[in-house]
Amino acid sequence: MKLVQSFLTRNPCYTAGRKITVKGLMLHSVGCPQPRASVFISSWNRADFTSACVHGFIDGNDGTVYQTLPWDHRGWHCGSGSKGSGNDSMIGVEMCEPACIKYTSGANFICADTAAAKAVAKRTYEAAVELFAMLCKIFHLDPLADGVIISHREGHSRGVASNHGDPEHLWNQLHMGYTMDGFRKAVKAAMDGTAIPTGTQASVFASLSENEVIAKAGALFTADMEESGILASVSMAQFILESGYGKSELAQNANNLFGMKKSLSGNTWDSSAWDDTSIYTKKTQEYENGTYVTVTADFRKYPSVEKSIADHSAYLLGAKNGSRLRYDGLKYCTDYRKAAQIIKDGGYASSPDYVEKLCTIIERWNLTQYDAAGEKEVWYRVRKAWDDKSSQKGAFHSLENAKKCADDNKGYFVFDESGTAIYPEQAAEKFPYMVRVKISDLNIRKGPGTDYARVKYIPVGVYTIVEEAEGKGASRWGRLKSGIGWIALDYTERC
């Protein structure tokens, strides 16, 4: 972990110098698509920035931890609740978020690059584990004790924080498999010097009912489908059939959900998620010369459920029979029965009713519901401004076609589904950014101009702008990230 002191010496929380007795640590996520900690440090280090101050930021690009307050200073990172405020006894740390996500409403967002977003979330998570382990040692805290390490979301449920959903909202929507219980255990492991488990562990399935296992695993298979193109419903059915809902010996002790052996008929394939070393040895039944015999065999051991799912998909896409792909046609197949037949015909299973077994499981649990996310259609709209619907030249599924339309119409932009301008490139690089409103009676308007209806006054403070447009009454108008409307940028200054 790289730790850099960059104190917010002009922020009121620093200059007030109020001390706290540190009793716990609260984990946050910044709530906007900005991976660079320096952006927040620059904009928060002002005497008039009274809305927030945390003890540290974790940079999303390289995992560097920036300490912005002395650890025992009172910050303002979680607001308050019915039982008081966590600010009075807790250190608060913000994890920066990927640039490729776009918030749509509340804590919901869409993601333009899942792999890149996951890399940022993994980087900040692992740095947070190291940082919290260090802080627990400094302040003699037990990370597994009740209320010692909590998220902002958990702080709200405990009545000591405002109503936020971070950072679980980010982890859940990116299908990271991270939980706060897992985070606390990882901190404890880091303090003890043992390996830090990351990702979902099959041990979580042990105490769950069958339908609870499906609900828990569903998002993981949907995420894999988005990467591999293999129907989540089919992979889930194989998981259920071959690991007994994740409760088999191999699943519980090796995170191996599909009985993947160390060697599979001499096959190798690209992008294997196995480390080529970790194995789990157990007795198993093999069919030899017309009868079943007990043999000892080596199976692949994975660090997480996600790695097991990924390796299984990589095998189905890459395994060969001679020079021919064993399961040719499986990728992007949208018919679960046909997909199951491709797997059977490729030699995956010898059971004559294997296809029927998979289809029965799929139909019993309605597993096709987990295929839906892979079929979502994305629209790109070409307009002068997002709120100017009448100017729209077209809506396209193809980003390239949308760009061409914008190129053919000067002054037009391509907007994604969240209403953020993503083309031309200068527009994509410009937004979002933050401004400080300088006057107390600035109107929010429904559109970019004084000829649009007034919504209400906007208080003095710092706000995020996601789009600009020309309009009556000001040299430039900016659309607020909240979606409530537009403000005249002449009465603001760039943060």
Secondary structure as GFF3:
##gff-version 3
##sequence-region A 1 495
A	DSSP	beta_strand	3	5	.	.	.	ID=ss1
A	DSSP	alpha_helix	12	16	.	.	.	ID=ss2
A	DSSP	beta_strand	24	29	.	.	.	ID=ss3
A	DSSP	alpha_helix	37	44	.	.	.	ID=ss4
A	DSSP	beta_strand	56	58	.	.	.	ID=ss5
A	DSSP	beta_strand	65	67	.	.	.	ID=ss6
A	DSSP	three_ten_helix	86	88	.	.	.	ID=ss7
A	DSSP	beta_strand	90	95	.	.	.	ID=ss8
A	DSSP	beta_strand	101	105	.	.	.	ID=ss9
A	DSSP	beta_strand	108	111	.	.	.	ID=ss10
A	DSSP	alpha_helix	114	138	.	.	.	ID=ss11
A	DSSP	beta_strand	149	151	.	.	.	ID=ss12
A	DSSP	alpha_helix	152	157	.	.	.	ID=ss13
A	DSSP	alpha_helix	168	173	.	.	.	ID=ss14
A	DSSP	alpha_helix	180	192	.	.	.	ID=ss15
A	DSSP	three_ten_helix	202	205	.	.	.	ID=ss16
A	DSSP	alpha_helix	210	228	.	.	.	ID=ss17
A	DSSP	alpha_helix	232	243	.	.	.	ID=ss18
A	DSSP	alpha_helix	249	254	.	.	.	ID=ss19
A	DSSP	beta_strand	279	288	.	.	.	ID=ss20
A	DSSP	beta_strand	291	300	.	.	.	ID=ss21
A	DSSP	alpha_helix	305	318	.	.	.	ID=ss22
A	DSSP	beta_strand	320	321	.	.	.	ID=ss23
A	DSSP	beta_strand	324	325	.	.	.	ID=ss24
A	DSSP	alpha_helix	336	345	.	.	.	ID=ss25
A	DSSP	alpha_helix	354	365	.	.	.	ID=ss26
A	DSSP	three_ten_helix	367	375	.	.	.	ID=ss27
A	DSSP	beta_strand	380	383	.	.	.	ID=ss28
A	DSSP	three_ten_helix	389	391	.	.	.	ID=ss29
A	DSSP	beta_strand	394	396	.	.	.	ID=ss30
A	DSSP	alpha_helix	399	408	.	.	.	ID=ss31
A	DSSP	beta_strand	413	415	.	.	.	ID=ss32
A	DSSP	beta_strand	421	423	.	.	.	ID=ss33
A	DSSP	alpha_helix	425	430	.	.	.	ID=ss34
A	DSSP	beta_strand	433	437	.	.	.	ID=ss35
A	DSSP	beta_strand	442	445	.	.	.	ID=ss36
A	DSSP	beta_strand	454	458	.	.	.	ID=ss37
A	DSSP	beta_strand	461	471	.	.	.	ID=ss38
A	DSSP	beta_strand	474	480	.	.	.	ID=ss39
A	DSSP	beta_strand	486	488	.	.	.	ID=ss40
A	DSSP	three_ten_helix	489	491	.	.	.	ID=ss41
A	DSSP	beta_strand	492	494	.	.	.	ID=ss42
###
